[in-house]
Amino acid sequence: MSATYRQSTVVTKAKLADDLLTPCRLCWRECEVDRKNGELGDCKLGAEIRCYNEFIHYGEEQEIIPTHAVFLSGCNFRCRFCSEWKHVVKVENDPIIKVEALATRIAERQEQGAQTLSFIGGTPDVNMAGILECLCKLAQSPALVWNSNMTWSTQSAPILRGLVDSFVADWKFGNDLCGKKLAGIDEHQSLVPHRILKVAEKTFTIVRHLVMPGHINCCTRPVLQQIRDKAPGIRLNLMDQYQSVPVTSALKSDPLSKSLSAEEFALAEKHALDYGLCLESREPSRSFEVLEIEEKQDSVGFESKITITADGDLVIENLDASMIELANQLAPNDESLQRFKLPSKGPIKELREEEGRDKPSC
């Protein structure tokens, strides 16, 4: 598809998405509020988009990095264990960003080495109109990654068809009861699995399954079994990043109040391997040069998070270029970090030279 043809398609699809804001029918909830005239949907959003985080991300799956990760507020789920909770339920605290400014930032990140563009949240489905309006402002649209809980509406589904280059699909629950109890979503099983399998027929799709403590039998195994039976070749990222948040920590007798144990994750991984599922990238390992990035004062900030689990594992969330040297020092034997070639003089090195430090401070 030529860039010119693709952009003309984006313009048409952007108009269709904009029409679905009044009344809103962008996601499966179809709450039918008038978001273009100040009413807020179940996602807590009006017509504007709010961006609380953006950077070139090196911590995503091998097939899509380095990706320009754009984190947008708002979601139609209410996952009790959500690490982005404040950006889901308190969206008014996040800055509104004009689509022209975001388009400029996307173009800058491409020049800095981003190979793909990932919209994350929350879920981009509820921000579809704003995202497409932003893409219309680009001279050339990069490869688009849609990082979603896969609950767009039947009316917005055709808008995504042929537009998205890769889906990164969250498949958290193996039954409707857990979906309702933990995320406030009805009929999870009739929505998410079907849509994942449908898009995977024509578009490269990565399934992410977050392994949750106490949910191996009710969620993890059923999800893995459905993948085995219906899409055994699909790329699966079995995630061990579950961390308890204040909401779940208060549930003292619930397994979700604790972090995921190494034993539970090992069991989940064993099930996946026994089912013959694809846990590794088919892409050859690539080497990326981490470019020196000049941040503008008006750019959206980001929060990197370093956590040491109860088992002593180091977890770094939001791996951007400035964090890679520190990550290498903290985990010198991590083979996944060896792919990145640091510049001879970058942001951390300059800081250390300026202040006469031998190692970065935290």
Legacy VTK file of the C-alpha trace (Angstrom):
# vtk DataFile Version 3.0
C-alpha trace
ASCII
DATASET POLYDATA
POINTS 362 float
0.000 0.000 0.000
1.478 3.368 -0.989
1.789 6.128 1.615
-0.560 8.368 -0.383
-3.224 5.693 -0.696
-2.896 4.769 2.971
-3.315 8.372 4.096
-6.428 8.835 1.964
-7.837 5.704 3.609
-7.009 7.113 7.056
-8.901 10.318 6.264
-12.014 8.370 5.311
-11.808 6.143 8.374
-11.208 9.155 10.630
-14.502 10.662 9.469
-16.313 7.404 10.216
-14.776 7.227 13.702
-15.684 10.834 14.412
-19.317 10.113 13.492
-19.368 7.352 16.133
-18.725 9.899 18.908
-22.256 11.288 18.661
-23.787 9.220 20.166
-20.716 7.235 21.203
-20.558 3.747 19.749
-16.796 3.261 19.583
-16.581 0.352 22.019
-18.754 -2.584 22.987
-20.443 -0.620 25.781
-22.062 1.746 23.238
-22.999 4.122 26.060
-24.424 6.551 23.455
-23.453 9.760 25.220
-22.650 12.817 23.105
-18.887 13.013 23.609
-18.506 15.803 21.034
-20.718 18.059 23.126
-19.147 17.614 26.522
-20.755 14.420 27.787
-18.424 11.760 29.204
-18.603 8.115 28.226
-18.160 5.122 30.510
-14.478 5.497 29.609
-14.539 8.930 31.349
-13.569 10.673 28.107
-15.073 13.433 26.027
-14.010 14.081 22.433
-10.418 15.058 23.290
-7.456 12.743 23.788
-5.285 12.850 26.892
-1.692 11.644 26.655
0.088 10.937 29.931
3.186 9.172 28.668
5.186 8.716 25.458
8.677 7.542 24.595
10.582 5.104 22.395
9.938 1.775 24.084
12.481 -1.059 23.998
10.684 -3.318 26.477
7.905 -4.577 24.211
7.905 -7.731 22.086
10.813 -8.327 19.717
8.627 -8.036 16.614
7.547 -4.434 17.262
10.528 -2.696 18.918
11.800 -0.065 18.954
8.280 1.357 19.104
6.991 4.821 19.854
4.653 4.045 22.752
1.873 6.596 23.215
-0.099 6.110 26.419
-3.631 7.518 26.263
-6.022 7.912 29.192
-9.380 6.176 29.428
-10.595 2.595 29.345
-13.837 0.613 29.223
-12.494 -2.004 31.688
-12.101 -1.514 35.431
-9.464 -4.133 36.236
-8.972 -4.184 39.992
-5.269 -4.920 39.547
-4.644 -2.260 36.882
-1.230 -0.602 37.184
-2.564 2.406 35.249
-5.613 2.862 37.484
-5.233 6.609 37.992
-5.158 7.123 34.220
-8.312 5.039 33.846
-10.587 6.524 36.498
-9.042 9.986 37.014
-8.502 10.983 33.410
-9.225 14.642 34.191
-5.804 14.811 35.863
-4.025 13.921 32.618
-3.167 16.612 30.060
-5.237 17.082 26.921
-2.996 16.976 23.878
-3.824 18.549 20.534
-3.692 16.122 17.638
-1.321 18.443 15.750
1.156 18.386 18.643
0.964 14.614 18.938
1.457 14.201 15.181
4.581 16.358 15.389
5.896 14.224 18.239
5.234 11.007 16.301
7.223 12.354 13.341
10.089 13.306 15.684
10.145 9.849 17.256
10.353 8.269 13.802
13.428 10.372 13.084
14.896 9.216 16.407
14.579 5.556 15.410
11.069 4.349 16.235
10.134 1.639 13.733
6.510 1.277 14.784
3.834 3.349 16.517
1.986 1.783 19.469
-1.140 3.227 21.038
-1.496 1.964 24.593
-3.593 2.813 27.653
-6.169 2.017 28.949
-7.249 0.860 25.572
-6.974 2.794 22.285
-10.439 1.653 21.199
-12.129 4.451 23.175
-9.673 6.962 21.656
-10.121 5.756 18.087
-11.508 9.037 16.710
-8.687 11.147 18.138
-6.008 8.674 17.068
-7.206 8.646 13.477
-7.503 12.429 13.417
-3.869 12.546 14.554
-2.763 10.072 11.872
-4.370 12.315 9.246
-1.838 15.012 10.173
1.162 12.804 9.349
2.939 12.993 6.006
3.516 9.259 6.278
1.958 6.899 8.779
4.360 4.440 10.454
3.471 0.794 11.037
0.548 0.932 13.450
0.388 -1.329 16.521
-2.993 -1.511 18.292
-2.477 -2.522 21.923
-6.033 -3.359 22.926
-8.376 -5.287 25.204
-10.213 -6.139 21.958
-13.646 -4.769 22.845
-14.364 -2.287 20.087
-17.938 -2.095 18.809
-19.308 -3.901 15.787
-19.607 -0.485 14.104
-15.982 0.493 14.698
-14.541 -2.896 13.698
-14.509 -2.046 9.946
-12.556 1.120 10.718
-9.662 -0.880 12.157
-9.748 -3.452 9.370
-6.897 -2.793 6.943
-5.583 0.078 9.061
-3.724 -1.767 11.824
-0.435 -3.499 10.973
-0.219 -5.474 14.206
-2.550 -6.191 17.112
-1.196 -6.673 20.624
-4.203 -8.247 22.285
-4.853 -8.631 26.010
-6.570 -11.925 26.829
-6.716 -11.893 30.607
-9.670 -14.042 31.606
-10.660 -17.617 30.898
-14.313 -17.266 31.925
-17.075 -14.683 32.268
-17.211 -14.810 36.060
-13.617 -13.612 36.478
-14.090 -11.024 33.752
-17.120 -9.599 35.560
-15.630 -9.766 39.051
-12.177 -8.433 38.224
-12.798 -6.062 35.321
-16.512 -5.250 35.298
-16.979 -6.666 31.814
-20.017 -8.722 30.821
-19.742 -11.548 28.305
-15.956 -11.490 28.092
-15.876 -14.903 26.430
-18.193 -13.888 23.623
-16.205 -10.707 22.947
-12.462 -11.066 23.383
-11.507 -14.582 22.165
-13.619 -14.286 19.013
-12.129 -10.937 18.055
-8.565 -12.023 18.698
-8.979 -15.105 16.534
-10.740 -13.086 13.834
-8.046 -10.399 13.438
-5.277 -13.014 13.651
-6.547 -14.552 10.416
-5.305 -11.551 8.405
-3.122 -9.416 10.690
-0.017 -10.271 12.687
-1.252 -10.644 16.259
0.515 -11.036 19.579
-1.595 -12.341 22.461
-0.605 -11.174 25.910
-1.839 -13.193 28.856
-1.105 -11.841 32.315
-0.686 -14.748 34.704
-2.513 -13.866 37.927
-1.965 -15.498 41.333
-4.737 -17.942 42.153
-6.080 -17.902 38.577
-4.069 -20.646 36.879
-6.967 -23.106 36.622
-9.823 -20.663 36.039
-8.084 -18.245 33.642
-4.616 -19.266 32.427
-5.325 -22.874 31.474
-8.641 -22.134 29.679
-6.975 -19.318 27.702
-4.062 -21.566 26.720
-6.415 -24.398 25.806
-8.474 -22.148 23.520
-5.327 -20.944 21.789
-4.132 -24.536 21.391
-7.457 -25.633 19.899
-8.200 -22.626 17.658
-4.950 -20.780 16.887
-1.948 -22.900 17.912
0.515 -20.881 15.822
-0.362 -17.477 17.247
2.427 -15.562 19.019
1.885 -15.692 22.797
3.511 -13.513 25.429
2.977 -15.157 28.794
3.478 -12.288 31.232
4.815 -12.582 34.773
4.575 -8.871 35.646
1.552 -9.114 37.944
2.047 -6.900 40.983
-0.541 -6.247 43.660
-1.850 -2.664 43.778
-3.590 -0.900 46.708
-7.028 -2.102 45.596
-6.007 -5.771 45.564
-3.625 -5.516 48.530
-6.632 -4.660 50.676
-8.135 -8.076 49.845
-6.135 -9.865 52.519
-7.518 -13.362 51.934
-7.462 -13.117 48.129
-4.465 -14.525 46.192
-4.503 -11.313 44.135
-3.337 -9.402 47.221
0.139 -10.906 46.713
2.582 -10.751 43.823
2.784 -13.663 41.417
5.135 -16.372 42.682
7.891 -17.879 40.567
6.305 -21.302 41.107
2.937 -20.233 39.696
4.500 -18.662 36.643
6.629 -21.755 36.051
3.448 -23.850 36.149
1.732 -21.563 33.637
4.754 -21.720 31.354
4.831 -25.519 31.617
1.173 -25.689 30.524
1.923 -23.459 27.526
4.906 -25.540 26.481
2.987 -28.782 26.970
0.307 -27.393 24.634
2.984 -26.575 22.048
2.262 -22.853 21.996
4.533 -20.229 20.414
6.220 -18.327 23.248
9.222 -17.002 21.334
9.533 -14.474 18.558
10.079 -15.901 15.094
12.000 -12.744 14.240
15.805 -13.005 14.329
17.455 -11.066 17.133
18.145 -7.527 15.947
20.676 -4.984 17.137
19.401 -1.472 17.712
21.450 1.641 18.152
20.031 3.651 21.013
19.959 7.191 19.690
20.640 10.201 21.832
17.313 11.929 22.356
16.860 15.626 22.955
13.706 16.093 25.004
11.750 19.293 24.501
10.447 21.140 27.527
6.869 20.888 26.297
7.045 17.143 25.710
4.958 14.723 27.736
6.929 13.163 30.579
7.089 9.487 31.476
7.567 7.448 34.609
9.991 4.526 34.621
9.382 2.095 37.426
11.890 -0.308 38.971
10.493 -3.017 41.252
12.177 -5.819 43.151
9.719 -8.647 43.716
9.438 -10.813 46.805
11.449 -13.474 44.944
14.263 -11.032 44.290
13.503 -10.520 40.591
14.117 -7.098 39.089
11.253 -5.650 37.050
11.756 -2.505 34.947
8.616 -1.048 33.390
8.796 1.420 30.501
12.260 0.701 29.129
13.332 3.782 27.221
16.792 4.653 25.879
17.954 6.495 29.001
17.179 3.449 31.151
19.081 0.859 29.107
22.531 1.565 30.565
21.151 1.408 34.096
19.284 -1.810 33.244
22.509 -3.356 31.945
24.280 -2.495 35.185
21.486 -3.911 37.320
21.094 -7.058 35.190
24.458 -7.589 33.421
23.620 -11.174 32.426
20.242 -10.458 30.845
20.646 -11.548 27.215
17.618 -9.515 26.092
19.517 -6.315 26.904
22.577 -7.249 24.865
20.777 -6.326 21.626
21.018 -2.630 22.320
24.062 -0.665 21.272
24.498 2.384 23.453
25.932 5.593 22.015
29.470 6.467 23.098
28.092 9.523 24.811
24.438 9.689 25.791
22.223 11.299 28.426
23.442 9.169 31.353
27.111 9.383 30.350
26.887 13.186 30.036
25.328 13.450 33.487
28.084 11.337 35.023
30.836 13.357 33.331
29.262 16.631 34.395
28.918 15.631 38.047
32.020 13.402 38.257
30.058 10.261 39.101
31.260 6.726 38.467
27.770 5.302 38.398
24.245 6.657 38.026
22.280 7.583 41.106
18.733 6.375 41.639
LINES 1 363
362 0 1 2 3 4 5 6 7 8 9 10 11 12 13 14 15 16 17 18 19 20 21 22 23 24 25 26 27 28 29 30 31 32 33 34 35 36 37 38 39 40 41 42 43 44 45 46 47 48 49 50 51 52 53 54 55 56 57 58 59 60 61 62 63 64 65 66 67 68 69 70 71 72 73 74 75 76 77 78 79 80 81 82 83 84 85 86 87 88 89 90 91 92 93 94 95 96 97 98 99 100 101 102 103 104 105 106 107 108 109 110 111 112 113 114 115 116 117 118 119 120 121 122 123 124 125 126 127 128 129 130 131 132 133 134 135 136 137 138 139 140 141 142 143 144 145 146 147 148 149 150 151 152 153 154 155 156 157 158 159 160 161 162 163 164 165 166 167 168 169 170 171 172 173 174 175 176 177 178 179 180 181 182 183 184 185 186 187 188 189 190 191 192 193 194 195 196 197 198 199 200 201 202 203 204 205 206 207 208 209 210 211 212 213 214 215 216 217 218 219 220 221 222 223 224 225 226 227 228 229 230 231 232 233 234 235 236 237 238 239 240 241 242 243 244 245 246 247 248 249 250 251 252 253 254 255 256 257 258 259 260 261 262 263 264 265 266 267 268 269 270 271 272 273 274 275 276 277 278 279 280 281 282 283 284 285 286 287 288 289 290 291 292 293 294 295 296 297 298 299 300 301 302 303 304 305 306 307 308 309 310 311 312 313 314 315 316 317 318 319 320 321 322 323 324 325 326 327 328 329 330 331 332 333 334 335 336 337 338 339 340 341 342 343 344 345 346 347 348 349 350 351 352 353 354 355 356 357 358 359 360 361
